[in-house]
Amino acid sequence: MRSTAVSVLAAAALVTGCLGPEQRTPPGSAPTVALNQEVHDGGVAFTVTRVEMSQPKVGYRTAQGTFIVVSMTVKNIGDGFRTVYCQNQTLTDLRGKTYVDAVPVGAGEDMMDIKPGKQVNVQCAFDVPVGTLAGAIEVHGQAYSTGASVKVLSVG
């Protein structure tokens, strides 16, 4: 039964989420938004637009488990160059386990420089165990910034 439920979710491959006002993070803590909502961190505006689960390969890379691919638009809202790295992003599954060391999808390098006022589309792939369901993506404009959370799925 569990395998069937995971297969159904994996087959959908596209996850959407909702986050009502009562679920938002209180002021003074890291902001939390839903898919397709903009959130800021470190002079960068992130909009996570799509989360694809159960991708066995991305480019020339083969997952040890499976890849969860996170697509986002990243805009430089500061007045100097900003650099975004997939390695700075974190995925948390529905059980609360975190995954780091995401790799970029495509031929590009992990580092993407963004001029002030410009934006780029970024895809980061997280190698996770088969059957893992993404709960949230924590986006970071800089390696040690506070970050901001984008809810993907929730239980209950």
N, CA, C and O atoms as a GROMACS GRO file, in nm:
protein
  624
    1MET      N    1   0.083  -0.120   0.000
    1MET     CA    2   0.000   0.000   0.000
    1MET      C    3   0.087   0.125   0.000
    1MET      O    4   0.063   0.217  -0.078
    2ARG      N    5   0.190   0.129   0.089
    2ARG     CA    6   0.279   0.244   0.096
    2ARG      C    7   0.350   0.265  -0.037
    2ARG      O    8   0.364   0.378  -0.083
    3SER      N    9   0.394   0.156  -0.098
    3SER     CA   10   0.462   0.161  -0.227
    3SER      C   11   0.370   0.220  -0.334
    3SER      O   12   0.414   0.300  -0.417
    4THR      N   13   0.242   0.183  -0.331
    4THR     CA   14   0.146   0.236  -0.426
    4THR      C   15   0.127   0.385  -0.406
    4THR      O   16   0.121   0.460  -0.503
    5ALA      N   17   0.117   0.430  -0.280
    5ALA     CA   18   0.098   0.572  -0.253
    5ALA      C   19   0.219   0.652  -0.300
    5ALA      O   20   0.203   0.760  -0.358
    6VAL      N   21   0.338   0.600  -0.276
    6VAL     CA   22   0.459   0.668  -0.322
    6VAL      C   23   0.463   0.672  -0.473
    6VAL      O   24   0.500   0.774  -0.532
    7SER      N   25   0.424   0.562  -0.538
    7SER     CA   26   0.423   0.556  -0.684
    7SER      C   27   0.326   0.657  -0.742
    7SER      O   28   0.357   0.722  -0.843
    8VAL      N   29   0.210   0.672  -0.680
    8VAL     CA   30   0.111   0.768  -0.729
    8VAL      C   31   0.168   0.910  -0.719
    8VAL      O   32   0.156   0.988  -0.813
    9LEU      N   33   0.228   0.941  -0.605
    9LEU     CA   34   0.287   1.074  -0.590
    9LEU      C   35   0.402   1.094  -0.687
    9LEU      O   36   0.417   1.202  -0.745
   10ALA      N   37   0.484   0.993  -0.705
   10ALA     CA   38   0.598   1.003  -0.796
   10ALA      C   39   0.550   1.020  -0.940
   10ALA      O   40   0.609   1.095  -1.017
   11ALA      N   41   0.443   0.951  -0.976
   11ALA     CA   42   0.391   0.961  -1.111
   11ALA      C   43   0.342   1.102  -1.140
   11ALA      O   44   0.352   1.150  -1.253
   12ALA      N   45   0.288   1.167  -1.040
   12ALA     CA   46   0.242   1.304  -1.059
   12ALA      C   47   0.359   1.394  -1.094
   12ALA      O   48   0.346   1.483  -1.178
   13ALA      N   49   0.472   1.370  -1.031
   13ALA     CA   50   0.599   1.439  -1.057
   13ALA      C   51   0.595   1.589  -1.034
   13ALA      O   52   0.700   1.652  -1.029
   14LEU      N   53   0.481   1.647  -1.021
   14LEU     CA   54   0.472   1.789  -0.999
   14LEU      C   55   0.393   1.811  -0.871
   14LEU      O   56   0.279   1.765  -0.859
   15VAL      N   57   0.452   1.881  -0.778
   15VAL     CA   58   0.390   1.899  -0.648
   15VAL      C   59   0.348   2.044  -0.634
   15VAL      O   60   0.421   2.135  -0.672
   16THR      N   61   0.229   2.065  -0.580
   16THR     CA   62   0.186   2.200  -0.549
   16THR      C   63   0.155   2.207  -0.401
   16THR      O   64   0.125   2.105  -0.339
   17GLY      N   65   0.160   2.324  -0.346
   17GLY     CA   66   0.134   2.337  -0.203
   17GLY      C   67   0.053   2.460  -0.174
   17GLY      O   68   0.046   2.553  -0.254
   18CYS      N   69  -0.009   2.460  -0.058
   18CYS     CA   70  -0.087   2.573  -0.012
   18CYS      C   71  -0.042   2.606   0.130
   18CYS      O   72  -0.015   2.515   0.209
   19LEU      N   73  -0.034   2.731   0.161
   19LEU     CA   74   0.005   2.774   0.294
   19LEU      C   75  -0.084   2.890   0.332
   19LEU      O   76  -0.067   3.002   0.282
   20GLY      N   77  -0.179   2.866   0.418
   20GLY     CA   78  -0.272   2.969   0.461
   20GLY      C   79  -0.208   3.062   0.562
   20GLY      O   80  -0.103   3.030   0.617
   21PRO      N   81  -0.270   3.178   0.589
   21PRO     CA   82  -0.215   3.276   0.683
   21PRO      C   83  -0.192   3.218   0.822
   21PRO      O   84  -0.098   3.258   0.890
   22GLU      N   85  -0.276   3.124   0.865
   22GLU     CA   86  -0.260   3.065   0.998
   22GLU      C   87  -0.137   2.975   1.007
   22GLU      O   88  -0.096   2.940   1.118
   23GLN      N   89  -0.076   2.936   0.894
   23GLN     CA   90   0.040   2.849   0.893
   23GLN      C   91   0.171   2.925   0.875
   23GLN      O   92   0.278   2.864   0.878
   24ARG      N   93   0.165   3.054   0.857
   24ARG     CA   94   0.286   3.131   0.831
   24ARG      C   95   0.369   3.148   0.957
   24ARG      O   96   0.317   3.144   1.069
   25THR      N   97   0.498   3.165   0.938
   25THR     CA   98   0.591   3.179   1.048
   25THR      C   99   0.573   3.315   1.114
   25THR      O  100   0.554   3.415   1.045
   26PRO      N  101   0.578   3.322   1.248
   26PRO     CA  102   0.560   3.448   1.318
   26PRO      C  103   0.672   3.547   1.286
   26PRO      O  104   0.782   3.506   1.246
   27PRO      N  105   0.646   3.678   1.302
   27PRO     CA  106   0.749   3.779   1.275
   27PRO      C  107   0.873   3.754   1.361
   27PRO      O  108   0.863   3.708   1.475
   28GLY      N  109   0.990   3.786   1.304
   28GLY     CA  110   1.115   3.769   1.376
   28GLY      C  111   1.184   3.637   1.349
   28GLY      O  112   1.301   3.619   1.386
   29SER      N  113   1.115   3.543   1.286
   29SER     CA  114   1.180   3.417   1.249
   29SER      C  115   1.190   3.409   1.097
   29SER      O  116   1.141   3.496   1.026
   30ALA      N  117   1.256   3.305   1.049
   30ALA     CA  118   1.273   3.290   0.904
   30ALA      C  119   1.136   3.284   0.837
   30ALA      O  120   1.048   3.211   0.883
   31PRO      N  121   1.117   3.359   0.728
   31PRO     CA  122   0.987   3.359   0.660
   31PRO      C  123   0.956   3.223   0.598
   31PRO      O  124   1.045   3.148   0.560
   32THR      N  125   0.826   3.193   0.588
   32THR     CA  126   0.779   3.071   0.523
   32THR      C  127   0.671   3.109   0.423
   32THR      O  128   0.578   3.182   0.456
   33VAL      N  129   0.685   3.058   0.301
   33VAL     CA  130   0.587   3.083   0.195
   33VAL      C  131   0.554   2.951   0.128
   33VAL      O  132   0.611   2.847   0.162
   34ALA      N  133   0.463   2.955   0.031
   34ALA     CA  134   0.426   2.837  -0.048
   34ALA      C  135   0.489   2.848  -0.187
   34ALA      O  136   0.551   2.948  -0.221
   35LEU      N  137   0.471   2.742  -0.265
   35LEU     CA  138   0.519   2.745  -0.404
   35LEU      C  139   0.463   2.866  -0.476
   35LEU      O  140   0.351   2.910  -0.450
   36ASN      N  141   0.541   2.919  -0.568
   36ASN     CA  142   0.504   3.033  -0.652
   36ASN      C  143   0.485   3.163  -0.574
   36ASN      O  144   0.426   3.258  -0.625
   37GLN      N  145   0.535   3.168  -0.451
   37GLN     CA  146   0.536   3.292  -0.374
   37GLN      C  147   0.681   3.336  -0.355
   37GLN      O  148   0.768   3.253  -0.329
   38GLU      N  149   0.705   3.464  -0.367
   38GLU     CA  150   0.840   3.518  -0.354
   38GLU      C  151   0.880   3.534  -0.208
   38GLU      O  152   0.800   3.574  -0.124
   39VAL      N  153   1.007   3.502  -0.180
   39VAL     CA  154   1.062   3.519  -0.046
   39VAL      C  155   1.204   3.572  -0.062
   39VAL      O  156   1.273   3.537  -0.158
   40HIS      N  157   1.249   3.657   0.031
   40HIS     CA  158   1.380   3.721   0.022
   40HIS      C  159   1.478   3.667   0.125
   40HIS      O  160   1.440   3.634   0.237
   41ASP      N  161   1.604   3.657   0.084
   41ASP     CA  162   1.713   3.623   0.175
   41ASP      C  163   1.845   3.672   0.115
   41ASP      O  164   1.876   3.642   0.000
   42GLY      N  165   1.920   3.746   0.192
   42GLY     CA  166   2.054   3.787   0.150
   42GLY      C  167   2.060   3.867   0.022
   42GLY      O  168   2.150   3.846  -0.059
   43GLY      N  169   1.967   3.960   0.000
   43GLY     CA  170   1.968   4.043  -0.121
   43GLY      C  171   1.920   3.970  -0.245
   43GLY      O  172   1.942   4.016  -0.357
   44VAL      N  173   1.854   3.856  -0.225
   44VAL     CA  174   1.806   3.776  -0.336
   44VAL      C  175   1.659   3.742  -0.312
   44VAL      O  176   1.618   3.713  -0.200
   45ALA      N  177   1.580   3.745  -0.419
   45ALA     CA  178   1.439   3.706  -0.413
   45ALA      C  179   1.425   3.569  -0.480
   45ALA      O  180   1.464   3.552  -0.596
   46PHE      N  181   1.370   3.473  -0.408
   46PHE     CA  182   1.350   3.338  -0.459
   46PHE      C  183   1.201   3.312  -0.482
   46PHE      O  184   1.118   3.352  -0.400
   47THR      N  185   1.170   3.246  -0.590
   47THR     CA  186   1.036   3.194  -0.613
   47THR      C  187   1.052   3.049  -0.658
   47THR      O  188   1.096   3.023  -0.770
   48VAL      N  189   1.017   2.955  -0.570
   48VAL     CA  190   1.022   2.813  -0.606
   48VAL      C  191   0.896   2.785  -0.687
   48VAL      O  192   0.784   2.803  -0.639
   49THR      N  193   0.916   2.741  -0.811
   49THR     CA  194   0.804   2.726  -0.904
   49THR      C  195   0.759   2.583  -0.925
   49THR      O  196   0.647   2.558  -0.970
   50ARG      N  197   0.849   2.488  -0.893
   50ARG     CA  198   0.815   2.349  -0.924
   50ARG      C  199   0.906   2.254  -0.847
   50ARG      O  200   1.024   2.284  -0.826
   51VAL      N  201   0.851   2.141  -0.806
   51VAL     CA  202   0.929   2.035  -0.741
   51VAL      C  203   0.892   1.904  -0.808
   51VAL      O  204   0.776   1.863  -0.806
   52GLU      N  205   0.991   1.839  -0.868
   52GLU     CA  206   0.969   1.712  -0.938
   52GLU      C  207   1.035   1.600  -0.858
   52GLU      O  208   1.152   1.608  -0.822
   53MET      N  209   0.958   1.496  -0.830
   53MET     CA  210   1.010   1.385  -0.752
   53MET      C  211   1.038   1.265  -0.841
   53MET      O  212   0.986   1.254  -0.952
   54SER      N  213   1.123   1.176  -0.790
   54SER     CA  214   1.154   1.048  -0.854
   54SER      C  215   1.218   1.062  -0.991
   54SER      O  216   1.173   1.001  -1.088
   55GLN      N  217   1.321   1.141  -0.998
   55GLN     CA  218   1.399   1.153  -1.120
   55GLN      C  219   1.526   1.067  -1.104
   55GLN      O  220   1.612   1.103  -1.024
   56PRO      N  221   1.540   0.956  -1.177
   56PRO     CA  222   1.656   0.868  -1.158
   56PRO      C  223   1.786   0.930  -1.211
   56PRO      O  224   1.894   0.897  -1.162
   57LYS      N  225   1.776   1.018  -1.310
   57LYS     CA  226   1.895   1.081  -1.370
   57LYS      C  227   1.868   1.228  -1.393
   57LYS      O  228   1.755   1.269  -1.422
   58VAL      N  229   1.974   1.308  -1.380
   58VAL     CA  230   1.971   1.448  -1.425
   58VAL      C  231   2.101   1.470  -1.500
   58VAL      O  232   2.210   1.457  -1.444
   59GLY      N  233   2.090   1.504  -1.627
   59GLY     CA  234   2.209   1.520  -1.709
   59GLY      C  235   2.289   1.391  -1.710
   59GLY      O  236   2.234   1.284  -1.736
   60TYR      N  237   2.417   1.401  -1.683
   60TYR     CA  238   2.503   1.283  -1.680
   60TYR      C  239   2.507   1.216  -1.543
   60TYR      O  240   2.574   1.113  -1.526
   61ARG      N  241   2.437   1.272  -1.446
   61ARG     CA  242   2.440   1.218  -1.309
   61ARG      C  243   2.329   1.116  -1.288
   61ARG      O  244   2.215   1.136  -1.331
   62THR      N  245   2.364   1.007  -1.222
   62THR     CA  246   2.266   0.906  -1.183
   62THR      C  247   2.257   0.908  -1.031
   62THR      O  248   2.359   0.906  -0.962
   63ALA      N  249   2.135   0.913  -0.980
   63ALA     CA  250   2.114   0.919  -0.834
   63ALA      C  251   2.152   0.788  -0.768
   63ALA      O  252   2.136   0.681  -0.826
   64GLN      N  253   2.202   0.798  -0.645
   64GLN     CA  254   2.222   0.678  -0.564
   64GLN      C  255   2.086   0.626  -0.518
   64GLN      O  256   2.065   0.506  -0.502
   65GLY      N  257   1.993   0.720  -0.496
   65GLY     CA  258   1.854   0.687  -0.463
   65GLY      C  259   1.768   0.736  -0.578
   65GLY      O  260   1.748   0.667  -0.677
   66THR      N  261   1.717   0.858  -0.562
   66THR     CA  262   1.641   0.926  -0.667
   66THR      C  263   1.662   1.076  -0.648
   66THR      O  264   1.695   1.120  -0.538
   67PHE      N  265   1.644   1.152  -0.753
   67PHE     CA  266   1.658   1.297  -0.743
   67PHE      C  267   1.523   1.363  -0.720
   67PHE      O  268   1.422   1.325  -0.780
   68ILE      N  269   1.522   1.463  -0.634
   68ILE     CA  270   1.412   1.558  -0.626
   68ILE      C  271   1.468   1.686  -0.686
   68ILE      O  272   1.567   1.740  -0.636
   69VAL      N  273   1.404   1.734  -0.793
   69VAL     CA  274   1.453   1.851  -0.865
   69VAL      C  275   1.367   1.972  -0.830
   69VAL      O  276   1.245   1.970  -0.847
   70VAL      N  277   1.433   2.076  -0.782
   70VAL     CA  278   1.365   2.199  -0.741
   70VAL      C  279   1.394   2.307  -0.844
   70VAL      O  280   1.510   2.341  -0.868
   71SER      N  281   1.289   2.362  -0.905
   71SER     CA  282   1.303   2.470  -1.002
   71SER      C  283   1.267   2.601  -0.934
   71SER      O  284   1.166   2.609  -0.864
   72MET      N  285   1.350   2.703  -0.954
   72MET     CA  286   1.322   2.833  -0.893
   72MET      C  287   1.372   2.947  -0.979
   72MET      O  288   1.465   2.932  -1.059
   73THR      N  289   1.309   3.060  -0.960
   73THR     CA  290   1.355   3.185  -1.020
   73THR      C  291   1.426   3.261  -0.910
   73THR      O  292   1.373   3.275  -0.799
   74VAL      N  293   1.546   3.310  -0.940
   74VAL     CA  294   1.626   3.382  -0.842
   74VAL      C  295   1.656   3.520  -0.898
   74VAL      O  296   1.715   3.533  -1.006
   75LYS      N  297   1.616   3.623  -0.824
   75LYS     CA  298   1.634   3.762  -0.871
   75LYS      C  299   1.724   3.837  -0.773
   75LYS      O  300   1.709   3.827  -0.652
   76ASN      N  301   1.818   3.912  -0.829
   76ASN     CA  302   1.906   3.997  -0.749
   76ASN      C  303   1.831   4.126  -0.718
   76ASN      O  304   1.803   4.206  -0.807
   77ILE      N  305   1.798   4.147  -0.591
   77ILE     CA  306   1.726   4.268  -0.550
   77ILE      C  307   1.820   4.365  -0.479
   77ILE      O  308   1.776   4.466  -0.423
   78GLY      N  309   1.949   4.335  -0.481
   78GLY     CA  310   2.049   4.422  -0.420
   78GLY      C  311   2.111   4.515  -0.523
   78GLY      O  312   2.066   4.522  -0.637
   79ASP      N  313   2.215   4.586  -0.480
   79ASP     CA  314   2.280   4.681  -0.571
   79ASP      C  315   2.417   4.633  -0.620
   79ASP      O  316   2.486   4.707  -0.692
   80GLY      N  317   2.457   4.514  -0.584
   80GLY     CA  318   2.583   4.456  -0.632
   80GLY      C  319   2.559   4.317  -0.686
   80GLY      O  320   2.448   4.264  -0.675
   81PHE      N  321   2.663   4.258  -0.745
   81PHE     CA  322   2.650   4.121  -0.794
   81PHE      C  323   2.613   4.028  -0.681
   81PHE      O  324   2.657   4.046  -0.568
   82ARG      N  325   2.533   3.928  -0.711
   82ARG     CA  326   2.500   3.821  -0.617
   82ARG      C  327   2.530   3.689  -0.687
   82ARG      O  328   2.522   3.678  -0.809
   83THR      N  329   2.564   3.591  -0.608
   83THR     CA  330   2.592   3.458  -0.661
   83THR      C  331   2.502   3.359  -0.589
   83THR      O  332   2.490   3.362  -0.466
   84VAL      N  333   2.439   3.272  -0.666
   84VAL     CA  334   2.354   3.169  -0.606
   84VAL      C  335   2.417   3.033  -0.635
   84VAL      O  336   2.465   3.006  -0.745
   85TYR      N  337   2.414   2.947  -0.533
   85TYR     CA  338   2.470   2.812  -0.542
   85TYR      C  339   2.363   2.710  -0.504
   85TYR      O  340   2.290   2.731  -0.408
   86CYS      N  341   2.354   2.603  -0.578
   86CYS     CA  342   2.264   2.493  -0.539
   86CYS      C  343   2.308   2.434  -0.405
   86CYS      O  344   2.225   2.392  -0.325
   87GLN      N  345   2.440   2.431  -0.381
   87GLN     CA  346   2.492   2.374  -0.257
   87GLN      C  347   2.445   2.447  -0.132
   87GLN      O  348   2.450   2.391  -0.023
   88ASN      N  349   2.400   2.572  -0.145
   88ASN     CA  350   2.354   2.648  -0.029
   88ASN      C  351   2.208   2.620   0.006
   88ASN      O  352   2.160   2.665   0.110
   89GLN      N  353   2.138   2.545  -0.078
   89GLN     CA  354   1.996   2.520  -0.056
   89GLN      C  355   1.979   2.389   0.021
   89GLN      O  356   2.065   2.300   0.013
   90THR      N  357   1.870   2.377   0.095
   90THR     CA  358   1.844   2.259   0.177
   90THR      C  359   1.703   2.208   0.152
   90THR      O  360   1.609   2.287   0.140
   91LEU      N  361   1.689   2.077   0.143
   91LEU     CA  362   1.558   2.015   0.128
   91LEU      C  363   1.528   1.940   0.258
   91LEU      O  364   1.614   1.872   0.313
   92THR      N  365   1.405   1.954   0.308
   92THR     CA  366   1.360   1.880   0.425
   92THR      C  367   1.244   1.791   0.383
   92THR      O  368   1.150   1.837   0.319
   93ASP      N  369   1.252   1.663   0.420
   93ASP     CA  370   1.143   1.573   0.382
   93ASP      C  371   1.030   1.581   0.485
   93ASP      O  372   1.040   1.654   0.583
   94LEU      N  373   0.924   1.506   0.461
   94LEU     CA  374   0.807   1.512   0.549
   94LEU      C  375   0.835   1.456   0.688
   94LEU      O  376   0.759   1.483   0.781
   95ARG      N  377   0.941   1.381   0.704
   95ARG     CA  378   0.978   1.328   0.836
   95ARG      C  379   1.072   1.421   0.911
   95ARG      O  380   1.106   1.395   1.026
   96GLY      N  381   1.116   1.529   0.845
   96GLY     CA  382   1.204   1.626   0.911
   96GLY      C  383   1.352   1.606   0.882
   96GLY      O  384   1.434   1.681   0.934
   97LYS      N  385   1.387   1.508   0.801
   97LYS     CA  386   1.528   1.486   0.766
   97LYS      C  387   1.570   1.586   0.659
   97LYS      O  388   1.495   1.614   0.565
   98THR      N  389   1.690   1.640   0.674
   98THR     CA  390   1.738   1.740   0.579
   98THR      C  391   1.839   1.680   0.483
   98THR      O  392   1.911   1.586   0.516
   99TYR      N  393   1.842   1.736   0.362
   99TYR     CA  394   1.934   1.695   0.256
   99TYR      C  395   2.004   1.819   0.202
   99TYR      O  396   1.940   1.921   0.174
  100VAL      N  397   2.134   1.810   0.188
  100VAL     CA  398   2.215   1.920   0.138
  100VAL      C  399   2.296   1.872   0.018
  100VAL      O  400   2.272   1.763  -0.034
  101ASP      N  401   2.388   1.952  -0.026
  101ASP     CA  402   2.476   1.917  -0.138
  101ASP      C  403   2.399   1.895  -0.268
  101ASP      O  404   2.427   1.800  -0.342
  102ALA      N  405   2.303   1.980  -0.295
  102ALA     CA  406   2.230   1.973  -0.421
  102ALA      C  407   2.327   2.004  -0.536
  102ALA      O  408   2.425   2.075  -0.518
  103VAL      N  409   2.296   1.950  -0.651
  103VAL     CA  410   2.376   1.975  -0.771
  103VAL      C  411   2.289   2.047  -0.874
  103VAL      O  412   2.168   2.027  -0.878
  104PRO      N  413   2.351   2.131  -0.956
  104PRO     CA  414   2.272   2.199  -1.059
  104PRO      C  415   2.231   2.102  -1.169
  104PRO      O  416   2.304   2.008  -1.200
  105VAL      N  417   2.116   2.126  -1.227
  105VAL     CA  418   2.068   2.047  -1.340
  105VAL      C  419   2.113   2.117  -1.468
  105VAL      O  420   2.100   2.239  -1.479
  106GLY      N  421   2.163   2.043  -1.561
  106GLY     CA  422   2.209   2.099  -1.688
  106GLY      C  423   2.360   2.110  -1.691
  106GLY      O  424   2.431   2.060  -1.603
  107ALA      N  425   2.408   2.177  -1.793
  107ALA     CA  426   2.552   2.186  -1.817
  107ALA      C  427   2.620   2.295  -1.735
  107ALA      O  428   2.743   2.302  -1.731
  108GLY      N  429   2.541   2.381  -1.670
  108GLY     CA  430   2.598   2.493  -1.596
  108GLY      C  431   2.673   2.452  -1.472
  108GLY      O  432   2.658   2.340  -1.422
  109GLU      N  433   2.754   2.542  -1.423
  109GLU     CA  434   2.826   2.518  -1.299
  109GLU      C  435   2.734   2.547  -1.181
  109GLU      O  436   2.624   2.600  -1.199
  110ASP      N  437   2.779   2.512  -1.062
  110ASP     CA  438   2.698   2.533  -0.943
  110ASP      C  439   2.683   2.681  -0.911
  110ASP      O  440   2.586   2.720  -0.846
  111MET      N  441   2.775   2.763  -0.955
  111MET     CA  442   2.774   2.906  -0.923
  111MET      C  443   2.709   2.985  -1.036
  111MET      O  444   2.748   2.972  -1.152
  112MET      N  445   2.609   3.066  -1.002
  112MET     CA  446   2.545   3.152  -1.102
  112MET      C  447   2.552   3.295  -1.053
  112MET      O  448   2.493   3.329  -0.951
  113ASP      N  449   2.624   3.380  -1.127
  113ASP     CA  450   2.632   3.522  -1.094
  113ASP      C  451   2.512   3.594  -1.151
  113ASP      O  452   2.470   3.569  -1.264
  114ILE      N  453   2.456   3.685  -1.070
  114ILE     CA  454   2.337   3.759  -1.113
  114ILE      C  455   2.365   3.908  -1.095
  114ILE      O  456   2.401   3.953  -0.986
  115LYS      N  457   2.348   3.985  -1.202
  115LYS     CA  458   2.364   4.130  -1.197
  115LYS      C  459   2.246   4.192  -1.123
  115LYS      O  460   2.138   4.134  -1.118
  116PRO      N  461   2.266   4.311  -1.065
  116PRO     CA  462   2.155   4.379  -0.996
  116PRO      C  463   2.034   4.397  -1.087
  116PRO      O  464   2.047   4.438  -1.203
  117GLY      N  465   1.916   4.365  -1.035
  117GLY     CA  466   1.792   4.380  -1.109
  117GLY      C  467   1.762   4.266  -1.206
  117GLY      O  468   1.654   4.263  -1.265
  118LYS      N  469   1.854   4.174  -1.223
  118LYS     CA  470   1.835   4.062  -1.318
  118LYS      C  471   1.791   3.937  -1.243
  118LYS      O  472   1.802   3.929  -1.121
  119GLN      N  473   1.742   3.839  -1.319
  119GLN     CA  474   1.701   3.713  -1.259
  119GLN      C  475   1.745   3.596  -1.347
  119GLN      O  476   1.767   3.612  -1.467
  120VAL      N  477   1.758   3.479  -1.284
  120VAL     CA  478   1.794   3.356  -1.354
  120VAL      C  479   1.699   3.246  -1.310
  120VAL      O  480   1.639   3.252  -1.202
  121ASN      N  481   1.687   3.145  -1.394
  121ASN     CA  482   1.613   3.025  -1.358
  121ASN      C  483   1.714   2.920  -1.319
  121ASN      O  484   1.811   2.895  -1.391
  122VAL      N  485   1.693   2.857  -1.205
  122VAL     CA  486   1.786   2.761  -1.149
  122VAL      C  487   1.712   2.631  -1.119
  122VAL      O  488   1.598   2.634  -1.074
  123GLN      N  489   1.778   2.518  -1.146
  123GLN     CA  490   1.724   2.388  -1.107
  123GLN      C  491   1.830   2.318  -1.024
  123GLN      O  492   1.944   2.300  -1.068
  124CYS      N  493   1.792   2.279  -0.903
  124CYS     CA  494   1.883   2.210  -0.812
  124CYS      C  495   1.827   2.070  -0.785
  124CYS      O  496   1.708   2.054  -0.759
  125ALA      N  497   1.914   1.970  -0.792
  125ALA     CA  498   1.872   1.830  -0.772
  125ALA      C  499   1.931   1.777  -0.642
  125ALA      O  500   2.052   1.786  -0.619
  126PHE      N  501   1.845   1.720  -0.559
  126PHE     CA  502   1.885   1.659  -0.432
  126PHE      C  503   1.876   1.508  -0.447
  126PHE      O  504   1.772   1.455  -0.486
  127ASP      N  505   1.985   1.437  -0.417
  127ASP     CA  506   1.988   1.291  -0.422
  127ASP      C  507   1.936   1.240  -0.287
  127ASP      O  508   1.999   1.259  -0.184
  128VAL      N  509   1.820   1.176  -0.290
  128VAL     CA  510   1.752   1.131  -0.168
  128VAL      C  511   1.715   0.983  -0.181
  128VAL      O  512   1.714   0.930  -0.293
  129PRO      N  513   1.684   0.916  -0.070
  129PRO     CA  514   1.639   0.776  -0.080
  129PRO      C  515   1.508   0.766  -0.158
  129PRO      O  516   1.424   0.856  -0.153
  130VAL      N  517   1.490   0.656  -0.230
  130VAL     CA  518   1.367   0.631  -0.304
  130VAL      C  519   1.249   0.637  -0.207
  130VAL      O  520   1.256   0.584  -0.097
  131GLY      N  521   1.141   0.703  -0.248
  131GLY     CA  522   1.022   0.715  -0.166
  131GLY      C  523   1.017   0.841  -0.081
  131GLY      O  524   0.918   0.866  -0.014
  132THR      N  525   1.124   0.922  -0.083
  132THR     CA  526   1.129   1.045  -0.005
  132THR      C  527   1.032   1.148  -0.063
  132THR      O  528   1.026   1.167  -0.185
  133LEU      N  529   0.956   1.212   0.023
  133LEU     CA  530   0.863   1.318  -0.018
  133LEU      C  531   0.912   1.451   0.037
  133LEU      O  532   0.937   1.464   0.156
  134ALA      N  533   0.926   1.549  -0.050
  134ALA     CA  534   0.974   1.681  -0.010
  134ALA      C  535   0.870   1.752   0.074
  134ALA      O  536   0.752   1.757   0.036
  135GLY      N  537   0.912   1.806   0.188
  135GLY     CA  538   0.822   1.883   0.273
  135GLY      C  539   0.844   2.032   0.256
  135GLY      O  540   0.748   2.109   0.249
  136ALA      N  541   0.972   2.073   0.248
  136ALA     CA  542   1.004   2.215   0.235
  136ALA      C  543   1.143   2.231   0.172
  136ALA      O  544   1.228   2.143   0.180
  137ILE      N  545   1.162   2.345   0.111
  137ILE     CA  546   1.292   2.384   0.058
  137ILE      C  547   1.334   2.508   0.134
  137ILE      O  548   1.259   2.605   0.143
  138GLU      N  549   1.455   2.506   0.191
  138GLU     CA  550   1.508   2.624   0.257
  138GLU      C  551   1.607   2.689   0.161
  138GLU      O  552   1.709   2.631   0.126
  139VAL      N  553   1.574   2.812   0.119
  139VAL     CA  554   1.656   2.883   0.021
  139VAL      C  555   1.748   2.982   0.093
  139VAL      O  556   1.711   3.042   0.194
  140HIS      N  557   1.867   2.996   0.039
  140HIS     CA  558   1.968   3.084   0.098
  140HIS      C  559   2.033   3.169  -0.010
  140HIS      O  560   2.078   3.117  -0.112
  141GLY      N  561   2.038   3.299   0.013
  141GLY     CA  562   2.108   3.390  -0.076
  141GLY      C  563   2.258   3.387  -0.054
  141GLY      O  564   2.335   3.423  -0.143
  142GLN      N  565   2.300   3.344   0.065
  142GLN     CA  566   2.441   3.332   0.100
  142GLN      C  567   2.458   3.206   0.184
  142GLN      O  568   2.362   3.155   0.242
  143ALA      N  569   2.581   3.158   0.191
  143ALA     CA  570   2.607   3.030   0.259
  143ALA      C  571   2.557   3.028   0.404
  143ALA      O  572   2.499   2.928   0.446
  144TYR      N  573   2.577   3.134   0.479
  144TYR     CA  574   2.542   3.131   0.621
  144TYR      C  575   2.429   3.228   0.657
  144TYR      O  576   2.417   3.271   0.771
  145SER      N  577   2.346   3.261   0.558
  145SER     CA  578   2.233   3.350   0.586
  145SER      C  579   2.124   3.273   0.660
  145SER      O  580   2.126   3.150   0.667
  146THR      N  581   2.029   3.347   0.714
  146THR     CA  582   1.917   3.288   0.789
  146THR      C  583   1.836   3.193   0.702
  146THR      O  584   1.793   3.087   0.748
  147GLY      N  585   1.817   3.229   0.577
  147GLY     CA  586   1.738   3.148   0.487
  147GLY      C  587   1.590   3.176   0.500
  147GLY      O  588   1.546   3.251   0.588
  148ALA      N  589   1.513   3.116   0.411
  148ALA     CA  590   1.367   3.127   0.411
  148ALA      C  591   1.313   2.992   0.366
  148ALA      O  592   1.375   2.924   0.284
  149SER      N  593   1.198   2.955   0.418
  149SER     CA  594   1.142   2.822   0.389
  149SER      C  595   1.026   2.832   0.291
  149SER      O  596   0.941   2.920   0.300
  150VAL      N  597   1.025   2.738   0.197
  150VAL     CA  598   0.915   2.727   0.101
  150VAL      C  599   0.850   2.592   0.124
  150VAL      O  600   0.911   2.488   0.098
  151LYS      N  601   0.725   2.593   0.173
  151LYS     CA  602   0.651   2.470   0.200
  151LYS      C  603   0.613   2.404   0.069
  151LYS      O  604   0.566   2.470  -0.024
  152VAL      N  605   0.632   2.273   0.061
  152VAL     CA  606   0.596   2.197  -0.058
  152VAL      C  607   0.479   2.106  -0.028
  152VAL      O  608   0.374   2.115  -0.093
  153LEU      N  609   0.494   2.019   0.069
  153LEU     CA  610   0.387   1.929   0.114
  153LEU      C  611   0.381   1.934   0.265
  153LEU      O  612   0.478   1.972   0.331
  154SER      N  613   0.268   1.895   0.321
  154SER     CA  614   0.258   1.882   0.466
  154SER      C  615   0.170   1.761   0.498
  154SER      O  616   0.092   1.716   0.414
  155VAL      N  617   0.184   1.711   0.618
  155VAL     CA  618   0.105   1.596   0.662
  155VAL      C  619  -0.006   1.647   0.751
  155VAL      O  620   0.016   1.734   0.836
  156GLY      N  621  -0.125   1.594   0.732
  156GLY     CA  622  -0.236   1.627   0.820
  156GLY      C  623  -0.328   1.730   0.773
  156GLY      O  624  -0.424   1.764   0.843
   0.00000   0.00000   0.00000
